[in-house]
Amino acid sequence: MLIENNIFTKAHSQKIATLLFILLASLHLNASGTSQEQADVFLQAVWKEPPPRMDVTFYKHIHHPIQPEEVIRQRYETLISVHPLNKDMDDEAAQRRAEGLKGLMRRDLAKQQQRAHRPERESFKSRVQIDGHSSREDRVWIESGRPDRSIFIRTQDQHSSYNIIDSTRTVLQTIRPVRKGFLVESDASNTYRLRRFSTMLYGLQQYVGSLSRAKETPQIIPDSDRIAHFRKTGTLGDGSELKISQDTKKPDRRVVIEIVKEGAVQVMAVADATDFSRVYEFKTYRGLTGQLVLHQQFSEYDDSGYPHYVEINEYDVNGVFVKQEIFEFETVDLDPDISPDTFEFVVPQGYIVTDLDNPELSREAHQARAVSESKERLTHSEWHQRLRGLHELRGLLKDSPEKLKALAITLKDDEHPYIQRMVSDILSEKD
């Protein structure tokens, strides 16, 4: 799995570029046939920073078919039998690994049952704003069966989601702490992936860098020994070999970049011949089986180097299609002015927040709203609405008789006999 990293500052990036230039200055052709110019362009693309700020709007279309139970079981049986770690494990460790995978299988089977009532195809329109570690996505669902709209806000410390249901004026709220260490995004997520679309080779830093834990959040930094080894042999950090060749379809404009280990392709990318960060196709393969697991395609690049059409297809370990995602961008701003207030959620006026992490608070909020709505009915021009309001309050305030009687007194002189009778009953009740 490719390792995710923090954003480098521009100053840090310039130091890295200088270091790479010096290290590559004497490179001509290494053992793999990679030229000095190609190696330089490759390393520049690998260390090219994703944009630290973004403001984009796009449509996203998802095809996520319901998978039969036997397909899910076969997937995990294959994982258990061919997992790369199995050959280095003792029997006890292999058994623990197998049990862990079986647990994941049971989870996936349960998820498929939960998804059975959902459509296989869903679409939504989003606006995503990113500034450093903070991000906000405002999503409007196009498919039915979902909340009317959703807002996802992430800061350095917490990840919040707000599903808004306009018909009931309700906000379903969930707040989770952010896991420390490498940035982990939900849904693989839009916010992290969006930044990567213009720097697809950024995820290959693990091959020419090393993990540093000098800061609270681990990050990949340039490794001079690995870079020197790459200079000399054309092989990467884990013994993989980098191969760069002309694309047979467009030999003058594009190149094919392959990372090969033990004769098997691990990663394949088709990129611009002069700027490897402009990737048109990116494939990831499973190591032992050589099975394609991720196929990404990028097109309609703008002047800033950002693609406006992205298609991602995922496959399981047995080559079975799992999911497709298509991004169609309307606007892309890679240097926006974003106010800090953007990353604070404001409850729409008249809406009640249901805290899914604290049901007790949610019940109190709904009780307060129900009491408020019933009190409004007490002044309605129609007598049956006034009667309904008083009847509702009698149930809502059964544990607060003093409050109930105070409200009943306001209708003591009401002309309708039904209301007079209920007021009399309430005032005669013992506390």
Phi, psi and omega in degrees: 000137180288142185271134179271148187225165175283167179281136174272147175286163180297321180298316179297319180299318181295322177296319180296315181299320178297315179300315181295323180297317180295316183294330184263001188301327183259010184283132175242273174232126177266187187299333182271358180087008178283129181278166178301315182297317180296317179297320180297313180297321178298311183293324176298320179291323180297322184261008177292128183287140167295154180299130180288337180229145179208151169217105186229150172236142185199160168261141176234129179243130185239131171243111185229084186293147173291129184257137177299153181302321183294329178293318179294318180295318179297323179301312183285329175297321177294316179300319180295323185278333185242009183303132185304332184279344186302321184292340181259003184261148169281174186299320182294316180295320179296324179293318178298319179297316180297318179295323177297317178294324177295324176297318177295324178297316179298322178296316181293324177296319179295320179297320179297322177295321179292329182276355188302329182271356181269153176291150179287338179241132179225153179219150173207162174248136184228151163241125181241129177239130183231134174218099182065237181277352183260141179212154177217133175238124174255113188243132174246120183282135177266322178284152177279170179086006179239167171301158180301319180204159181224148176231128178240123181237130178233131172241186182293337186253333185211159180237119185242142175232141182227108176264120189253123179248104188290328184297329179249006181051050183236142173242119177268115189250137173223130180232128180232145174289148177281133177294136178282159183104216179296145180297125180244122183250146175282159177059022180067022267284165180307314190296317180287316184294323181301321179291330184281342186300333180262002181216058189295334179280356180303327182287354180268010181301332181301336182280335182234017179225182177222156183281127177246131177248027182294334180249172181301321178259115179301150179211161177269131178236158179301138180246110185298325180293316180294320180294319178297320178297319177297319177306315189279321191244341185080005178261152186261186192304326184255020181090359177288156181248137177266127177237130179235125181220166178288142175285124184296334181283321180222071189297333182273347188240339185225156177234158174252123180252124180233139169251117187241135177226127181052040176081356182251134178288127177265317181221139174226132178225141171254122188226167174298140186294336182251348180219097185291347178284345176268093187260136179257334179210139182218120181240139176240133183243152175280132190306301188284326185265341184072013183282134175294126180244339181212126180232113183242138180231140186228137180205179179057051178291141175264184184294338179275357180086024181249131180282141180259358175222125181226132176234128184234124177241130181248144179228153178273184186297339179261008179083009179280132178300131183249315189198145172233138176230133177236127177252127175237109187272136175265313181225145178221120175234114183263008175214059184277163171264110184243124180285143176303332180296342180303328187264024173239132182273132177248122181293128177302144183300131179087001180261147178252135180269125173261111181276106183292344177270348182217080184303329182297315177296324180296318179297320179297319180295315179294324177298316181296319179292319180297318178298317181298317181293321180292322178296324178297327181291337181297339181254011182291149181288335180272130184297325183291332176288322177295319179296318179298317180299317180293321179296317179297317181295329179297325177279320184291327185251029181296336178265004178228068186300327180294317178295320181296316181294322179298323178285324180296324181300329181295342179251016184299328182260015179297142185282339186278132185297325179297320181290318178302319181295317181292321178299317180297319180296317182295316182290338181272349181290144179279144180290000000 
